[in-house]
Amino acid sequence: MIDFVGAGPGAEDLITVRGMELIKKADVIVYAGSLVNPKLLEYAKEDVKIYNSAYMTLEEVMDVMIKAHEEEKRVVRLHTGEPSLYGAIREQMDILDEKDIIYSVCPGVSACFAAAASLGIEYTLPSVSQTLIITRLEGKTPVPEKESMEALASHGASMAVYLSTGMLNTLSKKLIDGGYDPDTPAALVYKASWPGEEKSLLCTVATLDETAKKNNIKKTAVVLVGEATNPKVYDRSKLYDPSFSTEYRKAKE
């Protein structure tokens, strides 16, 4: 059996209970060593075989996983955060599908949610934003034209931008060109939830690069953008408003 497991944002206790149990049972673990907290490997049993995919190609990763499966060993492919976000799991699953190998996916907590927890923010504030856009700048991996940063910025919604810390000047320009005011609240959260390493920094769209340089942040950070990042005014939720009736509660005068 092969299990794709989301390792969560960083802290070893922010993996799901299911994910932790799968690590405990694994005979072979292939983990994304450039991003996954190695403390998570301490959940594994003593005789587990561990491979760091940071030094491996797709073909090498699949060779290890398929061979272990053929030997009737339990395999965990440990991805950072939530595997469905920038986890490159589709290409792995397609190869397993071709070989009729059964697998499962265990979800995880993504960095943008750990970042929100760190800052104590809510992405979907009434009258401010009801949408969260998760995206990235174009780099080695292209971005569809209709998903350009300028096009997404035109919505004015809350945004979480991954894999773009090394291009913050470009990101700021594109966000402003797309419609955000330069003074729109923003934040940089470096290694969200990692014990002793996390840095959470409020700034503006215009000062993203300056803030990163002052704090020596060059990678492994998620960028948050939008008024919800540092809201000045917002409306109360109707769900808990005493004048609002629900299935469970009648409105109070």
N, C-alpha and C positions, 0 to 999 in steps of 0.2 A: 504494500500500500504506500502511496506517495501523498503526503499532505503539504500543501502550500500554506504557510502560517504567517500571519501578520504579526510582526514583533512589537508593534506599538511604536510610540514616538521616541522612546529612549529609556526612560526609567524601567528597571527590570520588573517592577510590580504593576506596570501599566499594560502588560500583555494580558490577553483574556485568560480566564481559567482553562478554557478548552485548549488554547494555544500552549499554555504551560504544561498541561497533561500530555499533549502530543510530543512535546520536547522530551518529557520524562520517559516516554515509551520508545523513542527513536533509537534505531541502531546506527543510522547514518544521518548526519545533519550537514546540509550545504547552506551556509549563511552569507549574507551580504556584508562582508567584513568591513567595508568602507563606511557603513552607516549604522549597522546593528550594534547595540551595546553588548560587548562580550560577556557581561555579567549574566545575560540570559542563558548562556551556555552552562552556567552552574546548575541549572535545573536538570541537565542531562545526566544519564547514568555513566558510571566510570569507564565502561568499555566501549562507549560510543565512538564512532569515527567521524571526525569533523573536517570539513573542507571550506576554505574561504574563497567564495566566488569572485572576490575582487581581483584575484590573480588568474581567473579562468575565463575561457570563452564559453559561449552558449553550448557548443559541441562538447566541450570537456565537462560542463555541468551535467548535460544530459547523459553522457556516457556513465558518469558516476551514479546518477539516479537510476538509470535503467538497469545497470549491472546489479546494483543493490536490490532492486525490485525482483530481478530474475533469481536472486539468491534468497528470496522470500524474507528480506529484511524490511523493517519499517523505515521509511525515509521522510525526513522533514526538510522542506526547502523553505528556509527562514528569510523572509523579506522584511525590509524596514516598513514601519507604519502600517498602512492598509494596502494589501497586495494589488488591489485594482487601480490604485493611483501610482502611475510611474513605476510600476513594479516589473514591467516586461514579462508578465506571466503568460500572456496569450500565446506567444511563440513557443513557450515550453509546453503548454497544454496541447497545442496543435500537434507537436511531435509525439506526445503521449497518446493522443487520440489515434494517430496513424498506426500506432503499435498496439492499440486496444488495451492500453494500460489504465487501470482505474486510479483516479486521484480525487482529492477533495480540497476545498479551500476554506481556511479558517480566517475570518476577518480580523482586522486589528484597528487600533485607534490611530488616526492620521495626525501628523504634526500640527496641522492648522487648528485642531481641536485642543491639543495640549497648549498651543500658543494662546488660544482664547482663554483657557483656564488660567494660565500664568498671568495674563493681563486683567482678568476678571471682566471680560467683555461678552456681549451677546451680539452675534452677527445680524440677527433678524429682529431689530427693534421696530415696533410700530411707529409709523410716520417717518422713519429714517431709512430702513432697508428691509425688504422681505426676501432678499435673494443673496446667496453666497456663490460667487464664481471662483472655482478652483482652476488655475491655469499656470502657464509658464511662458517665459520668453523663448523665442526661437533661438536655438543654438545649433549643436550638431544634429539634433533632432528637429526637423522642420515643423512648423505649425500651419495648419490650413489657413488660407487667406481670410476666410470668413471668421476665423477665430483670432485675428490679429489683436494685439494688445489695445490698439486704438479703438477697434470695433467693440471690444468687451468693455473698455473704459467708458464708452458712450452711455452705458446703462446707469452709471453712477451707483451701482450696487456695492455691497461688501465684496472684497476680493482677497483671496489668499494666493500668493504667487510663489510657486516653488522653483527650485533649480535656476535661480536668476541672480544670486547674490554677487556674482562676479561681473554683472552688467547693470549696476544700479543707476548709473547716469543715463544709459539708454532706456531703462525702465521708466525713470522719472519723466523723461521727454515724451515717451509714448503715452504714458498715463495723462499727462497734461494736454498733449495733442488730441487725445481722445475725449477730453471734456472735464477731467478733474481739475479743480482749482489748485494752484501750487501749494496753498495752505491747507489742503484737505488732510485730515489726520491720517497718519500711517504708523506702522510699527515694524521693527525688526526683532524677531525672536530667534536667537541662536541656540541650537541644540535644545529645543523645547522639552522640558521635563527631565533632562539629564542631570542627575544629582551633582551639585558642585560646579557644573559647567554652563548651565543655562544663563543666558542674558536676554532680558526683555527691555526693549528700548522704544519709547514713544518718540515720534518725530513727525514730519510732514512729507507729502509726496516730493516736494522740492529738496528736502534735506536727507533723503535716504542714503545717498552715497557718502555725504559728509559724516553722517552718524555712524555708518559702517566703518569708515576709515578711523574715526576718533576712538572707536572701540575694538579695532583690529579684527573685524569680522569679514572674512573673505569667502566663506562657504558654509554649508550646513545651517542655513537660516531660512525661515519662511517670512515672506513680506506680507503684511496685512495692510489693506488700503480701504478707506471709506469712512464716512462720518460715524459709523457705529464703533469704530476703533477708539474714539474719544468723544462721545456724544455730548452736546451741550443741552439739547432739548429732545424729548421723545414722549410719545403717548403711552399711557398705561395699557397693559394687556386687557382686552375685553373679557377674556376668559375668567379673570378674577375680579372684574368690576362688579360692585354690589348691585348696580342698576341693570346688569346683563343676566338674562335667564339662560340656563343650560339644561341638559337632560337630567342633571343631578341636583340642581339648585334653582329656586325661584328668585327672581329679582327682588331686591329690597327697595322700599321707597326712601 
